[in-house]
Amino acid sequence: MTVFVCSACGLAITGALTELTEMPARPGDQGYPRADGSRRATATMPLGFFALEPEPWGAPLVPTDERREVFPGGPCLGDPDGDGFLVSAGPWNTVVLHPDDAGGLREDTDYMRHCSGCCGLHGQAGMNRQCPCGAHVGTLINDCNTAYELHLEPDQVRLITD
């Protein structure tokens, strides 16, 4: 079992989690209305598990001519300053988990980090989740056109295994 702690203060930010050997397929139900009227996708990760995202993920975003998702689990995003698109140049191997597995994290109050899409957080503006000590540790995405997952930044957390 693995617990993730904040690199800045050492506080445990998850309970015990089990590592999956690869990222599961992201559910294909983004944007579709649910019975309660919400449009959030089903969580990518089951509760109690984590996996490492093998692709670059999150901010910063850089221009490209290739039309593809801005990052795995995100939408295709046009470049507002050009004719192409934007893709992630963010860190590799972010820790992906169910958002409820790190329920003690706080929302960042900086509007630019917390800015959202139409139904939730799109994750394109950088880390939007903080440890109670104030250190930025991850990014939640939960907009209707994104996956539903929490990414912990590899440089902001440490893992403790038993």
DSSP file (Angstrom, degrees, kcal/mol; ACC not computed):
  #  RESIDUE AA STRUCTURE BP1 BP2  ACC     N-H-->O    O-->H-N    N-H-->O    O-->H-N    TCO  KAPPA ALPHA  PHI   PSI    X-CA   Y-CA   Z-CA
    1    1 A M              0   0    0      0, 0.0   161,-1.8     0, 0.0     2,-0.4   0.000 360.0 360.0 360.0 150.2    0.0    0.0    0.0
    2    2 A T  E     -AB  17 161A   0     15,-2.8    15,-3.0   159,-0.2     2,-0.4  -0.962 360.0-166.5-127.3 140.0    1.1    3.5   -0.8
    3    3 A V  E     - B   0 160A   0    157,-2.5   157,-2.8    -2,-0.4     2,-0.5  -0.982  16.1-141.4-121.2 137.2    0.3    6.9    0.9
    4    4 A F  E     - B   0 159A   0     -2,-0.4     9,-2.9    11,-0.4    10,-1.2  -0.856  19.8-171.5-100.6 134.4    1.1   10.2   -0.7
    5    5 A V  E     -CB  12 158A   0    153,-2.8   153,-2.5    -2,-0.5     2,-0.2  -0.881  32.2 -96.9-122.2 154.4    2.4   13.0    1.5
    6    6 A C  E  >  - B   0 157A   0      5,-2.6     4,-2.2    -2,-0.3   151,-0.3  -0.517  24.6-145.2 -67.8 130.2    3.0   16.7    0.7
    7    7 A S  T  4 S+     0   0    0    149,-2.6   150,-0.1    -2,-0.2    -1,-0.1   0.798  96.4  53.8 -67.0 -28.1    6.6   17.4   -0.1
    8    8 A A  T  4 S+     0   0    0    148,-0.4    -1,-0.2     1,-0.1   149,-0.1   0.907 130.4   5.5 -75.2 -42.5    6.5   20.7    1.6
    9    9 A C  T  4 S-     0   0    0      2,-0.1    -2,-0.2   126,-0.0    -1,-0.1   0.570  89.5-120.3-123.0 -12.8    5.2   19.7    5.0
   10   10 A G     <  +     0   0    0     -4,-2.2     2,-0.2     1,-0.3    -3,-0.1   0.467  57.6 150.3  85.3   1.3    5.0   15.9    5.1
   11   11 A L        -     0   0    0     -6,-0.1    -5,-2.6     1,-0.1     2,-0.3  -0.468  53.1-114.0 -68.5 134.9    1.2   15.8    5.8
   12   12 A A  B     -C    5   0A   0     -7,-0.2    -7,-0.3    -2,-0.2    -1,-0.1  -0.551  32.9-179.3 -67.5 127.3   -0.5   12.7    4.4
   13   13 A I        +     0   0    0     -9,-2.9    91,-0.4    -2,-0.3     2,-0.3   0.476  65.8  35.8-109.5  -5.4   -2.9   13.8    1.6
   14   14 A T  S    S-     0   0    0    -10,-1.2    88,-0.2    88,-0.1     2,-0.1  -0.933  75.7-125.7-133.6 163.0   -4.2   10.4    0.8
   15   15 A G        -     0   0    0     86,-0.7   -11,-0.4    -2,-0.3     2,-0.2  -0.178  65.9 -46.8 -84.0-167.5   -5.1    7.2    2.7
   16   16 A A        -     0   0    0    -13,-0.1     2,-0.3    -2,-0.1   -13,-0.2  -0.485  67.7-174.6 -68.4 129.1   -3.5    3.9    1.7
   17   17 A L  B     -A    2   0A   0    -15,-3.0   -15,-2.8    -2,-0.2     2,-0.4  -0.894  20.8-134.3-125.8 154.4   -3.8    3.3   -2.1
   18   18 A T  E     -d   49   0B   0     30,-2.3    32,-1.9    -2,-0.3     2,-0.3  -0.920  25.5-125.6-108.7 133.5   -3.0    0.4   -4.3
   19   19 A E  E     -d   50   0B   0     -2,-0.4     2,-0.3    30,-0.2    32,-0.2  -0.606  13.0-147.0 -82.3 134.8   -1.0    1.0   -7.6
   20   20 A L        -     0   0    0     30,-3.1    32,-0.4    -2,-0.3     3,-0.0  -0.769  18.6-129.6 -90.8 146.1   -2.4   -0.1  -10.9
   21   21 A T  S    S+     0   0    0     -2,-0.3     2,-0.3    30,-0.1    -1,-0.1   0.698  86.3  12.2 -73.6 -18.6    0.3   -1.1  -13.4
   22   22 A E  S    S-     0   0    0     29,-0.0    -1,-0.1    31,-0.0    31,-0.1  -0.986  90.8 -86.0-152.0 160.7   -1.2    1.0  -16.1
   23   23 A M        -     0   0    0     29,-0.3     3,-0.1    -2,-0.3     2,-0.1  -0.470  46.1-127.2 -65.5 131.5   -3.7    3.8  -16.6
   24   24 A P        -     0   0    0      0, 0.0     2,-0.1     0, 0.0    -1,-0.1  -0.392  37.1 -85.8 -72.2 160.4   -7.2    2.4  -17.2
   25   25 A A        -     0   0    0      1,-0.1     3,-0.1    -2,-0.1     0, 0.0  -0.407  48.4-112.2 -62.6 140.7   -9.2    3.5  -20.2
   26   26 A R        -     0   0    0      1,-0.1    -1,-0.1    -3,-0.1    18,-0.1  -0.593  37.0-103.4 -76.7 136.8  -11.0    6.8  -19.5
   27   27 A P        -     0   0    0      0, 0.0     3,-0.4     0, 0.0    -1,-0.1  -0.248  21.5-137.3 -58.5 146.9  -14.8    6.3  -19.5
   28   28 A G  S    S+     0   0    0      1,-0.2    -2,-0.0    -3,-0.1   119,-0.0   0.092  78.9  96.5 -94.2  23.8  -16.5    7.6  -22.6
   29   29 A D    >   +     0   0    0     13,-0.1     3,-1.2     2,-0.1    -1,-0.2   0.134  45.4 140.0-103.6  22.8  -19.4    9.3  -20.8
   30   30 A Q  T 3  S+     0   0    0     -3,-0.4   115,-0.1     1,-0.2    10,-0.1  -0.438  73.8   9.2 -64.7 134.4  -18.0   12.9  -20.7
   31   31 A G  T 3  S+     0   0    0      8,-1.4    -1,-0.2     1,-0.2     9,-0.1   0.251  93.8 123.3  85.7 -13.1  -20.7   15.5  -21.4
   32   32 A Y    <   -     0   0    0     -3,-1.2    -1,-0.2     7,-0.2     2,-0.1  -0.666  67.0-112.3 -85.2 135.1  -23.7   13.2  -21.3
   33   33 A P        -     0   0    0      0, 0.0     6,-0.2     0, 0.0     2,-0.2  -0.376  28.9-146.9 -67.7 141.3  -26.4   14.1  -18.8
   34   34 A R    >   -     0   0    0      4,-2.8     3,-1.9    -2,-0.1     7,-0.0  -0.439  35.1 -91.7 -95.8 175.4  -26.8   11.8  -15.8
   35   35 A A  T 3  S+     0   0    0      1,-0.3    -1,-0.0    -2,-0.2     0, 0.0   0.822 128.1  51.6 -58.8 -32.6  -30.1   11.1  -14.1
   36   36 A D  T 3  S-     0   0    0      2,-0.1    -1,-0.3     1,-0.0     3,-0.1   0.427 120.6-107.7 -86.6   2.7  -29.4   13.9  -11.6
   37   37 A G  S <  S+     0   0    0     -3,-1.9    -2,-0.1     1,-0.3    -1,-0.0   0.244  78.7 128.2  92.2 -12.8  -28.8   16.4  -14.4
   38   38 A S        -     0   0    0     -5,-0.1    -4,-2.8     1,-0.1    -1,-0.3  -0.303  47.5-155.9 -72.4 162.6  -25.0   16.6  -13.9
   39   39 A R        +     0   0    0     -6,-0.2    -8,-1.4    80,-0.1    -7,-0.2   0.213  44.7 131.4-123.7  12.9  -22.7   16.0  -16.8
   40   40 A R        -     0   0    0    -10,-0.1   104,-0.1    -9,-0.1   103,-0.1  -0.437  57.6-117.3 -69.8 140.8  -19.5   14.9  -15.0
   41   41 A A        -     0   0    0    102,-0.5     2,-0.1   105,-0.5   -11,-0.1  -0.251  35.6 -88.9 -69.2 162.0  -17.9   11.8  -16.3
   42   42 A T        -     0   0    0      1,-0.1   106,-0.6     2,-0.0    -1,-0.1  -0.482  59.8 -89.6 -64.5 143.6  -17.5    8.7  -14.3
   43   43 A A  B     -j  148   0C   0      1,-0.1   106,-0.2    -2,-0.1    -1,-0.1  -0.310  27.3-142.6 -60.0 137.9  -14.2    8.7  -12.4
   44   44 A T  S    S+     0   0    0    104,-1.8    -1,-0.1    53,-0.1   105,-0.1   0.908  86.2  50.2 -65.8 -43.1  -11.3    7.3  -14.3
   45   45 A M  S    S-     0   0    0    103,-0.4     2,-0.1    52,-0.1     3,-0.1  -0.797  85.2-125.9-101.9 137.0   -9.8    5.7  -11.2
   46   46 A P    >   -     0   0    0      0, 0.0     3,-1.4     0, 0.0    52,-0.4  -0.445  46.0 -84.0 -70.8 155.0  -11.7    3.5   -8.8
   47   47 A L  T 3  S+     0   0    0      1,-0.2     3,-0.1    50,-0.1   -30,-0.0  -0.321 115.4  26.2 -57.2 138.2  -11.6    4.5   -5.1
   48   48 A G  T 3  S+     0   0    0      1,-0.3   -30,-2.3    50,-0.1     2,-0.3   0.512 106.0  91.3  88.3   4.9   -8.5    3.3   -3.3
   49   49 A F  E <   -d   18   0B   0     -3,-1.4    49,-0.7   -32,-0.2     2,-0.3  -0.894  46.9-174.3-130.5 159.3   -6.2    3.0   -6.4
   50   50 A F  E     -dE  19  97B   0    -32,-1.9   -30,-3.1    -2,-0.3     2,-0.3  -0.966   0.8-172.9-144.7 162.0   -3.8    5.2   -8.3
   51   51 A A  E     - E   0  96B   0     45,-1.7    45,-3.2    -2,-0.3     2,-0.5  -0.960  29.3-108.7-147.1 162.1   -1.8    5.0  -11.6
   52   52 A L  E     - E   0  95B   0    -32,-0.4   -29,-0.3    -2,-0.3    43,-0.2  -0.826  26.3-130.2 -96.6 132.5    0.9    7.0  -13.2
   53   53 A E  E     - E   0  94B   0     41,-2.7    40,-1.8    -2,-0.5    41,-0.6  -0.724  16.2-160.0 -79.5 115.3    0.0    9.0  -16.3
   54   54 A P        +     0   0    0      0, 0.0    -1,-0.1     0, 0.0     3,-0.1   0.598  67.4  70.3 -76.9  -9.1    2.7    8.1  -18.9
   55   55 A E  S    S-     0   0    0      1,-0.1    39,-0.4    37,-0.1    38,-0.3  -0.653 100.2 -84.6-102.9 160.2    2.0   11.2  -21.0
   56   56 A P        -     0   0    0      0, 0.0     2,-0.4     0, 0.0    32,-0.2  -0.383  54.8-167.0 -57.9 141.7    2.8   14.9  -20.3
   57   57 A W        -     0   0    0     34,-1.7    14,-0.1    14,-0.1     2,-0.0  -0.995  31.8  -8.8-143.3 134.6   -0.2   16.3  -18.4
   58   58 A G  S    S+     0   0    0     -2,-0.4    32,-0.8    32,-0.2    31,-0.5  -0.236  85.5  25.6  85.7-170.4   -1.4   19.7  -17.4
   59   59 A A  S    S+     0   0    0     64,-0.3     2,-0.1    29,-0.1    -2,-0.1  -0.344  83.3  61.0 -70.4 152.0    0.1   23.2  -17.7
   60   60 A P        -     0   0    0      0, 0.0    29,-3.2     0, 0.0     2,-0.4   0.522  69.4-161.4 -81.4 159.5    2.1   24.6  -19.3
   61   61 A L  E     -K   88   0D   0     27,-0.2    27,-0.2    28,-0.1    -2,-0.1  -0.865   5.9-167.2-107.0 141.4    0.4   24.3  -22.7
   62   62 A V  E     -K   87   0D   0     25,-3.1    25,-2.5    -2,-0.4     2,-0.0  -0.902  26.3 -96.1-128.2 154.9    2.3   24.8  -26.0
   63   63 A P  E     +K   86   0D   0      0, 0.0     2,-0.3     0, 0.0    23,-0.2  -0.334  42.6 168.3 -70.5 150.8    1.3   25.3  -29.6
   64   64 A T  E     -K   85   0D   0     21,-2.3    21,-3.2     2,-0.1    15,-0.2  -0.972  39.3-137.6-152.6 157.2    1.1   22.4  -32.1
   65   65 A D  S    S+     0   0    0     -2,-0.3     2,-0.4    19,-0.2    21,-0.1   0.586  78.7  99.1 -88.7 -12.8   -0.3   21.8  -35.6
   66   66 A E  S    S-     0   0    0     19,-0.1     2,-0.9     1,-0.1    19,-0.1  -0.600  72.7-135.4 -81.6 129.6   -1.6   18.4  -34.5
   67   67 A R        +     0   0    0     -2,-0.4     2,-0.3    18,-0.1    -1,-0.1  -0.755  56.2 115.7 -85.5 108.7   -5.3   18.1  -33.6
   68   68 A R  S    S-     0   0    0     -2,-0.9     9,-0.6    18,-0.2    18,-0.2  -0.948  70.8 -55.1-159.4 174.5   -5.5   16.0  -30.5
   69   69 A E  B     -M   76   0E   0     -2,-0.3     7,-0.3     7,-0.2    19,-0.2  -0.278  44.1-127.7 -57.9 143.0   -6.4   16.2  -26.8
   70   70 A V  S    S-     0   0    0      5,-3.0    18,-2.4     1,-0.3    -1,-0.1   0.864  92.0 -16.7 -61.0 -36.1   -4.7   19.0  -24.9
   71   71 A F  S >  S-     0   0    0      4,-0.3     3,-2.8    16,-0.2    -1,-0.3  -0.938  99.6 -65.9-157.6 159.9   -3.7   16.3  -22.4
   72   72 A P  T 3  S+     0   0    0      0, 0.0    75,-0.1     0, 0.0   -19,-0.0  -0.269 126.5  17.0 -54.1 127.9   -5.0   12.7  -21.8
   73   73 A G  T 3  S+     0   0    0      1,-0.4    74,-2.7    73,-0.1    76,-0.0   0.381 109.9 101.9  89.8  -2.8   -8.6   13.1  -20.5
   74   74 A G  S <  S-     0   0    0     -3,-2.8    -1,-0.4    72,-0.2    72,-0.1  -0.541  74.0 -97.6-106.8 174.2   -8.9   16.7  -21.7
   75   75 A P        -     0   0    0      0, 0.0    -5,-3.0     0, 0.0     2,-0.4  -0.313  42.1 -92.3 -82.5 170.3  -10.6   18.2  -24.7
   76   76 A C  B     -M   69   0E   0     -7,-0.3     2,-0.5    -6,-0.1    -7,-0.2  -0.717  49.5-158.7 -75.6 134.2   -9.0   19.3  -28.0
   77   77 A L  E     -L   86   0D   0     -9,-0.6     9,-2.5     9,-0.5    -9,-0.1  -0.967   8.9-138.0-129.7 119.5   -8.1   22.9  -27.5
   78   78 A G  E     -L   85   0D   0     -2,-0.5     7,-0.3     7,-0.2     5,-0.1  -0.398  27.5-111.7 -70.3 149.4   -7.5   25.5  -30.2
   79   79 A D    >   -     0   0    0      5,-2.2     3,-1.5   -15,-0.2    -1,-0.1  -0.745  20.4-156.3 -82.1 115.6   -4.6   27.9  -29.9
   80   80 A P  T 3  S+     0   0    0      0, 0.0    -1,-0.1     0, 0.0    -2,-0.0   0.685  93.0  49.4 -67.6 -15.3   -6.1   31.4  -29.3
   81   81 A D  T 3  S+     0   0    0     -3,-0.0     2,-0.3     0, 0.0    -2,-0.0   0.298 120.9  13.1-104.5   8.6   -2.9   33.0  -30.7
   82   82 A G  S <  S-     0   0    0     -3,-1.5    -3,-0.1     2,-0.2     0, 0.0  -0.888  83.7 -88.6-161.8-170.4   -2.6   30.9  -33.9
   83   83 A D  S    S+     0   0    0     -2,-0.3   -18,-0.0    -5,-0.1    -5,-0.0   0.487  98.5  64.9 -93.3  -4.7   -4.2   28.6  -36.3
   84   84 A G  S    S-     0   0    0      1,-0.2    -5,-2.2    -6,-0.1     2,-0.2   0.242  82.1 -93.4 -98.3-142.2   -3.2   25.4  -34.5
   85   85 A F  E     -KL  64  78D   0    -21,-3.2   -21,-2.3    -7,-0.3     2,-0.4  -0.745  25.6-113.3-133.1 174.3   -3.9   23.7  -31.2
   86   86 A L  E     -KL  63  77D   0     -9,-2.5    -9,-0.5   -23,-0.2     2,-0.3  -0.924  28.1-179.7-116.5 143.8   -2.5   23.5  -27.7
   87   87 A V  E     -K   62   0D   0    -25,-2.5   -25,-3.1    -2,-0.4   -16,-0.2  -0.932  34.9 -88.9-135.7 161.1   -0.9   20.4  -26.0
   88   88 A S  E     +K   61   0D   0    -18,-2.4   -27,-0.2    -2,-0.3   -29,-0.1  -0.461  29.7 174.9 -72.7 137.2    0.6   19.8  -22.6
   89   89 A A        +     0   0    0    -29,-3.2   -28,-0.1   -31,-0.5    -1,-0.1  -0.064  49.9 123.1-118.9  24.9    4.2   20.3  -21.9
   90   90 A G        -     0   0    0    -32,-0.8   -32,-0.2   -30,-0.2   -31,-0.1   0.038  69.6 -54.2 -77.2-172.4    3.6   19.5  -18.3
   91   91 A P        -     0   0    0      0, 0.0   -34,-1.7     0, 0.0     3,-0.4  -0.242  48.1-128.1 -69.1 152.4    5.2   16.9  -16.1
   92   92 A W  S    S+     0   0    0    -36,-0.2   -37,-0.1     1,-0.2   -39,-0.0  -0.610  85.5  28.3 -89.1 156.6    5.3   13.2  -17.0
   93   93 A N  S    S+     0   0    0    -40,-1.8    -1,-0.2   -38,-0.3     2,-0.1   0.851  72.8 177.7  61.5  39.9    4.1   10.5  -14.5
   94   94 A T  E     -E   53   0B   0    -41,-0.6   -41,-2.7   -39,-0.4     2,-0.7  -0.439  37.0-110.4 -64.8 151.8    1.5   12.6  -12.6
   95   95 A V  E     -EF  52 152B   0     57,-2.4    57,-2.8   -43,-0.2     2,-0.5  -0.784  33.8-157.7 -89.9 116.6   -0.2   10.5  -10.0
   96   96 A V  E     +EF  51 151B   0    -45,-3.2   -45,-1.7    -2,-0.7     2,-0.3  -0.832  24.1 151.7-101.4 128.9   -3.8    9.9  -11.1
   97   97 A L  E     -EF  50 150B   0     53,-2.4    53,-2.3    -2,-0.5   -53,-0.1  -0.929  52.5 -79.5-145.6 169.6   -6.4    9.0   -8.4
   98   98 A H    >   -     0   0    0    -49,-0.7     3,-2.3   -52,-0.4     4,-0.3  -0.565  43.7-126.2 -68.3 133.0  -10.1    9.3   -7.6
   99   99 A P  G >  S+     0   0    0      0, 0.0     3,-1.4     0, 0.0    -1,-0.1   0.809 108.2  61.0 -53.9 -31.5  -10.7   12.9   -6.3
  100  100 A D  G >  S+     0   0    0      1,-0.3     3,-0.9     2,-0.1     4,-0.1   0.639  88.5  72.4 -72.8 -12.1  -12.3   11.5   -3.2
  101  101 A D  G <  S+     0   0    0     -3,-2.3   -86,-0.7     1,-0.3    -1,-0.3   0.539 105.7  37.4 -78.7  -5.3   -9.1    9.7   -2.2
  102  102 A A  G X  S+     0   0    0     -3,-1.4     3,-1.7    -4,-0.3    -1,-0.3  -0.327  73.4 149.7-135.2  50.8   -7.6   13.1   -1.4
  103  103 A G  T <   +     0   0    0     -3,-0.9    -2,-0.1     1,-0.3   -89,-0.1   0.617  61.5  68.2 -65.1 -15.0  -10.6   14.8    0.2
  104  104 A G  T 3  S+     0   0    0    -91,-0.4    -1,-0.3    -3,-0.1     2,-0.1   0.492  74.7 109.2 -84.8  -2.4   -8.6   17.0    2.5
  105  105 A L    <   -     0   0    0     -3,-1.7     2,-0.3   -92,-0.2    26,-0.2  -0.432  63.6-133.8 -73.1 150.2   -7.1   19.1   -0.2
  106  106 A R  E     -G  130   0B   0     24,-3.0    24,-2.7    -2,-0.1     2,-0.2  -0.723  16.9-109.1-103.1 152.9   -8.3   22.7   -0.5
  107  107 A E  E     -G  129   0B   0     -2,-0.3     2,-0.3    22,-0.2    22,-0.2  -0.558  35.3-116.1 -72.5 142.0   -9.4   24.6   -3.6
  108  108 A D        -     0   0    0     20,-1.9    -1,-0.1    -2,-0.2    20,-0.0  -0.650  17.4-151.3 -75.5 136.6   -7.0   27.3   -4.8
  109  109 A T        +     0   0    0     -2,-0.3     2,-0.5     4,-0.1    -1,-0.1   0.546  63.6 109.9 -89.4  -6.8   -8.7   30.7   -4.5
  110  110 A D    >>  -     0   0    0      1,-0.2     4,-2.0     2,-0.0     3,-0.8  -0.584  67.1-143.3 -69.1 118.7   -6.7   32.2   -7.3
  111  111 A Y  H 3> S+     0   0    0     -2,-0.5     4,-1.1     1,-0.3    -1,-0.2   0.870  96.1  55.8 -53.9 -42.1   -9.2   32.7  -10.1
  112  112 A M  H 34 S+     0   0    0      1,-0.2    -1,-0.3     2,-0.2     3,-0.1   0.855 112.9  40.9 -64.9 -33.7   -6.7   31.8  -12.8
  113  113 A R  H <4 S+     0   0    0     -3,-0.8    -1,-0.2     1,-0.2    12,-0.2   0.770 121.2  43.6 -80.5 -25.2   -5.9   28.5  -11.3
  114  114 A H  H  < S+     0   0    0     -4,-2.0    -2,-0.2    11,-0.1    -1,-0.2   0.413  82.7 129.8 -99.8   0.7   -9.5   27.8  -10.4
  115  115 A C     <  -     0   0    0     -4,-1.1     7,-0.6    -5,-0.2     8,-0.4  -0.177  41.3-161.6 -60.1 153.4  -11.0   28.9  -13.7
  116  116 A S  B     -N  121   0F   0      5,-0.2     5,-0.3     1,-0.2    -1,-0.1  -0.767  20.2-115.5-134.0 171.4  -13.4   26.5  -15.1
  117  117 A G        -     0   0    0      3,-3.0    -1,-0.2    -2,-0.3     5,-0.1   0.138  63.9 -69.3 -84.0-151.4  -15.2   25.3  -18.2
  118  118 A C  S    S+     0   0    0      1,-0.1     3,-0.1     3,-0.1    -2,-0.0   0.807 129.7  18.8 -78.4 -28.4  -19.0   25.3  -18.4
  119  119 A C  S    S-     0   0    0      1,-0.2     2,-0.3   -80,-0.1    -1,-0.1   0.459 128.8 -30.4-122.4  -4.5  -19.7   22.6  -15.8
  120  120 A G  S    S-     0   0    0    -80,-0.0    -3,-3.0     0, 0.0     2,-0.4  -0.950  90.5 -27.9 176.9-161.7  -16.5   22.3  -13.8
  121  121 A L  B     -N  116   0F   0     -2,-0.3    21,-2.4    -5,-0.3    22,-1.5  -0.639  36.8-168.0 -84.6 131.3  -12.7   22.6  -13.7
  122  122 A H        -     0   0    0     -7,-0.6    -1,-0.1    -2,-0.4    -6,-0.1   0.637  27.7-136.3 -95.6 -15.2  -10.9   22.0  -17.0
  123  123 A G    >   +     0   0    0     -8,-0.4     3,-0.5    17,-0.2   -64,-0.3   0.591  68.8 117.2  78.2  10.8   -7.3   21.8  -15.5
  124  124 A Q  T 3   +     0   0    0      1,-0.2   -63,-0.1    -9,-0.2     3,-0.1   0.561  64.2  61.6 -89.8  -8.0   -5.7   24.0  -18.2
  125  125 A A  T 3  S-     0   0    0      1,-0.4    -1,-0.2   -12,-0.2     2,-0.1   0.245 109.8 -97.1-105.6  12.4   -4.5   26.8  -15.8
  126  126 A G  S <  S-     0   0    0     -3,-0.5    -1,-0.4   -13,-0.1    -3,-0.1  -0.455  74.0  -7.5 102.7-177.1   -2.2   24.8  -13.6
  127  127 A M        +     0   0    0     -2,-0.1    12,-0.3     1,-0.1    25,-0.0  -0.265  50.1 175.1 -60.0 132.7   -2.5   23.2  -10.2
  128  128 A N        +     0   0    0     10,-1.1   -20,-1.9   -14,-0.1     2,-0.4   0.209  54.8  78.9-124.0  12.6   -5.8   24.0   -8.5
  129  129 A R  E     -GH 107 138B   0      9,-2.1     8,-2.4   -22,-0.2     9,-1.5  -0.986  58.1-166.8-127.2 135.7   -5.5   21.9   -5.3
  130  130 A Q  E     -GH 106 136B   0    -24,-2.7   -24,-3.0    -2,-0.4     6,-0.2  -0.895  23.4-119.9-122.1 147.8   -3.5   22.7   -2.2
  131  131 A C    >   -     0   0    0      4,-2.8     3,-2.6    -2,-0.3   -26,-0.1  -0.441  44.3-103.0 -67.4 155.2   -2.4   20.9    0.8
  132  132 A P  T 3  S+     0   0    0      0, 0.0    -1,-0.1     0, 0.0   -27,-0.0   0.752 124.1  65.3 -54.9 -22.1   -3.8   22.4    4.1
  133  133 A C  T 3  S-     0   0    0      2,-0.1     3,-0.1     1,-0.1    -3,-0.0   0.612 121.6-108.0 -75.0 -10.5   -0.2   23.9    4.5
  134  134 A G  S <  S+     0   0    0     -3,-2.6     2,-0.2     1,-0.3    -1,-0.1   0.264  74.4 136.0 103.5 -10.9   -0.8   26.0    1.3
  135  135 A A        -     0   0    0      1,-0.1    -4,-2.8    -5,-0.1     2,-0.4  -0.501  58.9-119.9 -72.1 136.3    1.5   24.1   -1.0
  136  136 A H  E     +H  130   0B   0     -6,-0.2    -6,-0.2    -2,-0.2     3,-0.1  -0.635  43.0 161.5 -73.9 129.4    0.1   23.4   -4.5
  137  137 A V  E     -     0   0B   0     -8,-2.4    16,-2.7    -2,-0.4     2,-0.3   0.577  50.1  -9.9-126.3 -17.5    0.1   19.6   -5.0
  138  138 A G  E     -HI 129 152B   0     -9,-1.5    -9,-2.1    14,-0.3   -10,-1.1  -0.974  53.3-106.8-169.9-178.9   -2.3   18.8   -7.8
  139  139 A T  E     - I   0 151B   0     12,-2.7    12,-2.8    -2,-0.3     2,-0.4  -0.992  19.6-154.9-132.5 125.5   -5.0   19.5  -10.3
  140  140 A L  E     - I   0 150B   0     -2,-0.4     2,-0.4    10,-0.2   -17,-0.2  -0.831   9.1-169.7 -94.6 134.4   -8.6   18.4  -10.3
  141  141 A I  E     + I   0 149B   0      8,-2.5     8,-1.7    -2,-0.4   -19,-0.2  -0.996  26.7 141.8-121.4 134.1  -10.5   18.1  -13.6
  142  142 A N        +     0   0    0    -21,-2.4   -20,-0.2    -2,-0.4     6,-0.1   0.143  24.4 133.9-156.7  23.8  -14.2   17.6  -13.6
  143  143 A D    >   -     0   0    0    -22,-1.5     3,-1.5     4,-0.3  -102,-0.5  -0.311  69.2-106.5 -74.3 165.1  -15.7   19.6  -16.4
  144  144 A C  T 3  S+     0   0    0      1,-0.3  -113,-0.2  -104,-0.1  -112,-0.1   0.718 120.0  46.7 -67.6 -19.9  -18.3   18.0  -18.7
  145  145 A N  T 3  S+     0   0    0   -115,-0.1     2,-0.3  -114,-0.1    -1,-0.3   0.098 108.3  65.5-110.7  23.9  -15.8   17.7  -21.5
  146  146 A T  S <  S-     0   0    0     -3,-1.5  -105,-0.5   -72,-0.1   -72,-0.2  -0.862  88.7 -94.5-130.4 169.0  -12.9   16.2  -19.4
  147  147 A A        -     0   0    0    -74,-2.7     2,-0.7    -2,-0.3    -4,-0.3  -0.275  40.0-115.0 -67.9 169.0  -12.3   13.1  -17.5
  148  148 A Y  B     +j   43   0C   0   -106,-0.6  -104,-1.8    -6,-0.1  -103,-0.4  -0.915  66.0 114.7-112.1 102.6  -13.0   13.1  -13.8
  149  149 A E  E     - I   0 141B   0     -8,-1.7    -8,-2.5    -2,-0.7     2,-0.4  -0.989  57.4-124.1-162.8 161.4   -9.7   12.7  -12.0
  150  150 A L  E     -FI  97 140B   0    -53,-2.3   -53,-2.4    -2,-0.3     2,-0.5  -0.968  21.1-158.6-115.5 131.1   -7.2   14.2   -9.7
  151  151 A H  E     -FI  96 139B   0    -12,-2.8   -12,-2.7    -2,-0.4     2,-0.4  -0.952   3.7-155.8-111.4 120.9   -3.5   14.5  -10.8
  152  152 A L  E     -FI  95 138B   0    -57,-2.8   -57,-2.4    -2,-0.5   -14,-0.3  -0.816  24.7-119.3 -92.5 134.6   -0.9   14.9   -8.1
  153  153 A E    >>  -     0   0    0    -16,-2.7     3,-1.6    -2,-0.4     4,-0.9  -0.578  14.8-136.9 -75.4 129.0    2.3   16.6   -9.3
  154  154 A P  T 34 S+     0   0    0      0, 0.0     3,-0.3     0, 0.0    -1,-0.1   0.798 103.1  49.6 -60.0 -30.0    5.3   14.2   -8.9
  155  155 A D  T 34 S+     0   0    0      1,-0.2    -2,-0.0     3,-0.0     3,-0.0   0.606 109.7  52.5 -82.5 -10.6    7.6   17.0   -7.6
  156  156 A Q  T <4 S+     0   0    0     -3,-1.6  -149,-2.6   -19,-0.2  -148,-0.4   0.540 109.3  46.5-103.1  -9.2    5.0   18.2   -5.0
  157  157 A V  E  <  -B    6   0A   0     -4,-0.9     2,-0.3    -3,-0.3  -151,-0.2  -0.925  61.5-152.9-132.2 157.0    4.3   14.8   -3.3
  158  158 A R  E     -B    5   0A   0   -153,-2.5  -153,-2.8    -2,-0.3     2,-0.4  -0.938  18.0-133.3-122.3 150.4    6.3   11.9   -2.0
  159  159 A L  E     -B    4   0A   0     -2,-0.3     2,-0.5  -155,-0.2  -155,-0.2  -0.860  12.2-163.4-106.7 142.6    5.1    8.4   -1.7
  160  160 A I  E     -B    3   0A   0   -157,-2.8  -157,-2.5    -2,-0.4     2,-0.3  -0.989  11.6-169.9-121.2 123.4    5.5    6.2    1.4
  161  161 A T  E      B    2   0A   0     -2,-0.5  -159,-0.2  -159,-0.2  -145,-0.0  -0.851 360.0 360.0-114.5 150.3    5.1    2.5    0.9
  162  162 A D              0   0    0   -161,-1.8  -160,-0.1    -2,-0.3    -1,-0.1   0.383 360.0 360.0-120.4 360.0    4.8   -0.2    3.5
